[in-house]
Amino acid sequence: MRVFKLERYFARYEFQAKYLLSSSDCESLSQAELLALAGDDTRRMWEELILGYTESQGHPLLREEIAKLYENTSAEDILVAVPEEGIFLAMNSFPGKNGQFLHPFPAYQSLSEIAYAAGYEPLAWPLRVEGGRWSLDLEQLRRQVSPRMRLLVLNFPHNPTGYLPSAAELQEIVTIAREHNLFIFSDEMYRYLEHHPEERLPAICDIYENGVSLGGLSKSFALPGLRIGWLATRHKTLFESLAQLKDYTTICGSAPSEILAIIGLQAKEILLERNRSIVRNNLQLAREFFQSRQQDFQWLEPQGSSIAFPRLLRKIPVGTFCDAVVRQENLMILPGDVYNFPGNHFRIGLGRKSFPEALARLGAFLERI
Ligand SMILES: Cc1ncc(COP(=O)(O)O)c(C=O)c1O
């Protein structure tokens, strides 16, 4: 497999740079904050927890809490896994590996890389800037789909652009997939961070019988250190393959993480509101910052997620710009190069409380150069 450029960039700077402007998660909760939200039953489960192996499919109560996030998908259709592991399991479990798959471009690299390594031929579905916003052309999907295509990869809200199609467009995508008998893998890690809640999309596992949704607690729920995510699908044969492959990755989840995840999901409204409020405030600051520097940047409004992907307009490569920022300001910014995406874009993260300070460092840097 080729190097996961984004994760290597983070490995280099995430715990070295003093200021981070590009993290995709929301401000992590402390264990004490999370435990303060526990009810009597879950507190007892936490205190009396035995550190043994856990159920391979995931704790039954955890799967019940996860199933409450869906309309037509039940606890038996959920397989708990680390989010990144979920991508690995799914891409290696879909049948038809000599065919093609279509993925959004840019993409969080594992969404294309793992399917490619598993034997699929990749086709890119590029996001474009139209009228100051990101868009995806459904006509292009219709043009590219062929009898050789097996799998469609979706990721809405999208990393890194924050793009969301409309519910009608998603329905149209599902109709095309159904006509051509495609599986859909839908990475929904940023679900619940829509900037207009009425734009939240249905989960693929609820609306498509050959669909798999990836969910997790790392982004919208601000609990990345739990390493808890899940795959949700009503496709029974596929589910069996996913569960069997997990025996070769982690076998089962971490016992403490499962209990903390149950506590987090039972308090989901509190967590989601906390995180949405951080993102809302930072988004407003980002708009003001970038729009007041239109000679330097093109601001591209995200419709959801805790990230955005503006464009640097100065005549220097964005990688060189980010290198200089991290060296001179101790501020990490993720260049669009790690997505192999042209156009001098960079990612900013809107979920951290330190965002105003990090943005001020960027402002200071721009004043100086
Ligand atoms: C779109 C997307 N999917 C999956 C993941 C993986 O999540 P985790 O790092 O919690 O395994 C990420 C993390 O950045 C992501 O942005």
The ligand as an ORCA input file, in Angstrom:
! r2SCAN-3c Opt
* xyz 0 1
  C     -13.462     10.663      6.585
  C     -12.767      9.887      7.663
  N     -13.005      8.577      7.783
  C     -12.390      7.830      8.713
  C     -11.482      8.384      9.577
  C     -10.780      7.496     10.560
  O     -11.169      7.738     11.881
  P     -10.222      7.281     13.067
  O      -8.970      8.084     12.898
  O     -10.935      7.626     14.309
  O      -9.969      5.820     12.925
  C     -11.178      9.739      9.483
  C     -10.171     10.357     10.371
  O      -9.622     11.395     10.109
  C     -11.853     10.517      8.509
  O     -11.620     11.832      8.368
*
